[in-house]
Amino acid sequence: MPSLIATVFSSALLLSSAQFSEPAITNSTVEEQRLDAAWLMMPQVLSRFEPLVNNLRLELQHTEHSRELAPRLRLHGEQLWQQATYQARTNPNYDDRALYWARLMMTQTLRQWCQQHPPCVHLPLLLEALELSSRGQLTIRFAKDSDVRILLTGFDPFLLDRNLNQSNPSGVTALMLDGWVFQQDGRQIEVQTAMIPVRFADFDQGMIEQLLIPLLQEQSIDLLLTVSMGRQHFDLEHFPGRRRSAEAPDNLNVYTGGSASNPVLPQLDGTPLAGPEFVAYSLPYQAMMQAEGRFQINDNRSVTTLERGEFAAQSLTELADQTAVQGGGGGYLSNEISYRSILLRDRYAPRLPVGHIHTPRIAAFEPETTAAIVQQIKQMIRLAAASHPQTAEADSDK
């Protein structure tokens, strides 16, 4: 049988081939267009991984044809991810921004190379290889002797037109905890992580499904935590909703098209995402709420529906005839990654504990606050792992 990583990578290339029928666009994206301003504002951040970007530039200078580039771009992306996670673990500065901006420098460099080597028909595949590998999505490997295997996802910085130097505590958490191994009650616990883009298109094209389905089908993980930046305190989002209603743009300045009065359905491979209006958190939230630290941890059951407005739901049964406007995580991609991951759990691994953690928000870059957030998440993970293999207390709410 092919390895899990090979399967995921092959699926990525097939997905990319299917979703791009027009000639590849080589112009810089909205995200890449912010690079000049970012260099002026924070050159010390953007220069951190510049040697890796220069290695890619040098390789492209000696490349004439795009057809052989995908495996090499995957290696460049993996090196970037490995260097970012290594630095986060060994010399923690609680900063995820260098990885984000270095990836954009690499994708912009690749587009510029394609402009000079037309027709660059393989560009979608090449970008996909670079994106997935530099996000850790192709290198999720657990040690054979790990008793409890935990996957955690974080997000890129976002709302960059408000704060160009914005960091994201969820991304910092993903960088710092990738490969974390600890012993607890005679068992070895291992954490692997991946980074998720703040772009609606990636969700609509199936990135979350592409990442998680092989892991769920092969029973490769025992706990799944999705993490994003949220409100004043920690929120464990109990009832994610199906629809988009947020008015904030993604990192490409694309809007949901939905609103509080007209929430819209996400897409999956060109069709509306099928599923119930709400799904339920299944991590051991009562145990996780005992994690000590600077911030309060809430079991957030607040939802908003077209029929009843905002209220605190107590069960999925109570939500059965409602139309989602906002889940506990809102109407943006934080809510959506939680919804999609739990939906997949319900289909492929119904006893797997899965849930979303909204971290306290930070203004731009606050390393001391982010350090406190990461430490409290580590405590939550320890408490969640201690409850395994008991499925989760939240299952009783269904």
N, C-alpha and C positions, 0 to 999 in steps of 0.2 A: 504494500500500500504506500502511496506517496505520503511524505511527512505533512504534518499540519501546516507548517510554514509554506511549503510548496503549494499545498492546496489553496491556502489563502491568497498567495501571490498569483496563482493561475486564475483564481476567481476574479481578482482585481483586474487582470488584463482583459479577461472576457467581458467584464462589466464595462470597462473603458471602451472597448471596441464597439459594444452595443450602443453606448450612449452618445457617441460622436460620429455622426454620419457625414457632417460637413467638414470641409478643410479646417485643419486646426488653426485657431486664432493665436497669433504670435505676439500680439500687443500686450503690454503690461496690464495686469489686473489692477483693480482699485487698491487692493492690499499692497501690491508692489509699488504703486505710484506714491505711497506714503514714505518710501525708503529715503528719499532725499531729505525730507523734513526730519525724519528720525535720525539721520546722520548728524544733522545740525544740532539737534536737541540732546542726543545722548551717544556721542561717538564711542565712549568707553564701553557701552553695551553692545553696539553693533560690531565693534572690532574684536569682540571676545572670540568668536569662531571664524574670523576672517581667513585664517590660514586654511581651514577646510574648504571655504568657498573658493579660495585661490587654487586649491588642488583640483577642484572641479573645472575651473576656467582653463587650467593648464591641460587637463585631459581633453577638453573639448577642442582646444587649439590643434590637437593632433588627431582629431576624428573627422572623417569625411562623410560617413554614412550613419544615419540614425538607427538602422535596423538592429545593430549590435549593442546599442547603448543601454537598454533596460537593465540587464544584470549589473552593469557597472554603476549605473545611477542608484540602484538599490544599495550597493556597497557604500557609495558616498552618503546616502541617507542614513544608513545604519551607523556609519562612523560619527555622523553628527549627533544622532540620538545617544549613542554610547558615550560620547565625550560629554554631552550635556548632563546625562544622568550621573556619570562618574564625578564630574565637578560638583554637582549638587550634593552628592553623598560625602565626598572627601573634603570639600572646601565650601561649606554651605554659605551662600549669600542670599538665599531665599528670593531668587530672581529667576523667572522663567522667560524673560523678554529676549535674551540673547538667542535662544533656540528659535523663537518665533521669527525674529528678523533675519537670522542666518538662513532659515528655510526659504524665506522670500527672496533673499539675494540669490540663492541657488536656482529657484524656479525662474526668476527674471533672467539670470545668466543663460539658462537653457532656452528660453524663448528667443533671446537675442541671437544665440547660435543658430536656431532654426530659421530665423529671418535671413541669415547669411547662407543657409544651405537648403534652399527650397527644391522640391516640395517636401516639407517635413511632415509627412503623413503619419508618422509614429508619435508625434508630440503628445497626444492624449495618454498613450501608454507610458511614455517616458515620465510625464508629470505624475502619473499615478504611482509609478515605481518610486519616485523620489518622495512624494507626499507620504505614502504609507510607511515606507522604511524609516523616514525621519521622525515619524510619530510613534515608533515602537510597535506598530501594529503587525509587523512581520516577524518579530523576534520574541513572541510570548512563549517562553519555554520554562517549564517547571522542573525542578530536580526530581528524580525518581523517588528519593527518600522523603519528600515532603508529604506530611500527613494531611495538611489543610492548605489548599491552593486558592489564593485570593486574587482576583483581577480588580484593579481600580482604574478608572478613567478620569482624566482631567480635561480642561478646556484651554484653548488659546486665550490670550488677552483679547478684549473686545471693547466696543464703543470707543474706538481709537480716535475718532474725530472730536470727541469730547476731551480725552486725555491721551495724547499720543504716547506718553510714557507709562501707560497703564500696565500693571501686572495682574496676574490672576492667581489667587491662592490655591485654586484647584490644580492648575498647571504646575505650580511649585511642588505641591504634594505629590503629584505623579512623578516628577523628576526625582524627588528625594527618596521615594519609597520603592522605586523600581529595583527589584532584586533583594528587597529587605527580607531577611530570614531571622526568625527568633524561635526560641523554645518556650513551650507553655504546657504545663501539666504532662510532661513527658512526650509531647508531640512537637514535630517541626512544622512551623507555619511559614509559608513563603508568599510574598506579594510580588506580582508582576503588574506593570502599568502600561497605559497607552494614552496618547494625546488626541483630542478630538477638535476639528476645526469649528469655528463659529460661522458656518455658512449653510444656509438652507439647502442649497443644491446638493451638497454632499449627503445630507440626510435623505433628500428625495431620491437620490440615485442609489441608496442602499448601503452606505458605508457602515452603519451600525449593524445591520443584518449580516453583511459580509464579514465583519469582525467577529460577531458573537455566535452565529449559527454553527460553524465548525467546532468551536469550543464547547457549546452546549450538546451537540450531537455526540461528541466523543467523550463527554463527561470529564472534561479537562480542568474544570474549576469547581470549587466548593462554596465560594461566596463571591458575589459580584456587587461592587460599590461604584456608582457613578457619582461624580462630585463636580460642583460648579460654585461660582461666587453668587451670593444672594443678598441677604438683608442684614439686620443689625446683629443677630445671633445665629447659632446653628439651627437649621430646620431639617428635620427628617421628614421628607415629603410623603405623606401617607397614601394619598390618592392622586396619582398623575392622570391628567386628562388627555383625550385623543387629539384635540384641535389646537390650532394656532390663533391667537388673538392679540398678541403683543404688537405694539406700535413702534418698537425699536427696530432699527435695521441690523442686519448681520454685518460681517466684516467686509463684504462686497457692496455694502449700502443697498442691499436688497431687503425689501419689506415683506412681511408675511402676507399682506393682502387681506388680513382678517382684522376684526375689531371686537369689542365687547358685545356689540349687537349682531355681528355677523362673523362668528368664528369659522375658520376654514380648515379643511382637512389637509394634512400633509400628503405627500405622494410617496409611492414606492414603485420604482421602475415604470413610471408613466401612468399609474392608476392610483386612485385614492387609497390611503392606508386603511386596510380592513381591520376591525377589532371593536371591542366594546367601548363605550364612551369613557369609562374609567377602569383602571386596574389598581392593584393594592401592593404596597410595600410589604416585603416578607423577611427583611432582616430583623434580628432581635432588638427592636428599638428600645424596649424597656431597659435592657442591659446597657445598651450604648448610651442612653441618657445619663448613666451614672459616671461617665467619663469626666474627671475633674479637670479644671482649667479656667481660663479667663472668661469664657463665654458660656452663656446659658444654652442648653440644648432642648429644643422644642419638638414635640410630636405634633407636626402641623397637619391637621385634618381639614383645614379650610379649603373649600372649592367654590367655584362660581359656575352656575348653570343658567341657561336661558330661561328656564321655568321658575327657578326659585331665587335667583341672584346668589349672593355670597352667604354661605353657611358652613358650619362645622359638621362634616359627615361622620357617621359612626360605623358604617358598613357599606360594602358594595351593593347589598340589597337595597339600601336606601337610595342608591344612585342609579338603579337599574333603568328607570324611565326618564332620566335626565339627559340633556344635551350639554356637553362640556363647553364652557367658555374658558375657564382656567382650572388646571389641576392645582395641587398644593404648590407645585413649582412654578406656577404662572402659566403664561401662554406663549413661551419662548422656547429656545432649544434646551434649556435646563430641564424643563418639564418633558420635552419630547424625547430626550435620550432616556429618561426614566421610563416613560411610557413604552417606548420601543423595546427596551431591554426586558421589562417585566412581561410584555406581550410575548416576546420570544421565550422567556422562561416558562410561561404558562403553556406554551405549545411544545417545547422540546425538553424541558427539565423541571417539571412542576413542583419538585421538592427543593429546588435550589433557592437559598435566601438571596434576594436581590432588592436593592433600594438605592435611593438618591439622598445625598447629603448636600444641602446648601450651606456654604461657609459664610461667616460674616464678610461683609464687603470691605474693601479697602479703597482709599483714594489714591490713585496712581500707584506709587511704589512705597510700601510700608513694611520693610523687612522685619521689624520687631513684632508687629502685629501678625504678619504672615507666619513667623516662627511659632507664635503661640497657637495659631490655627493648626499648623502641621502637627505640633505635639499633641493637641487634643484629638485630632483625627487618629493619630497612632494609638491613643488610648481607646478610642472607639473600636478600632480594628482588633485590639487585644481582647476587648470585652465581647465583640461579635464572634471571634474565633473560639473563645472559651465556651460559647453556647453551641458550637458545632459538635456533633452532627444533628442535634435537635433542630428541626427545620426552621422555625421562627415563631415567636409568640404572636406575630402579626397575622399568621394564618388563621388564628381563631376569630379574627375580625371579619372573615369572609362569610 
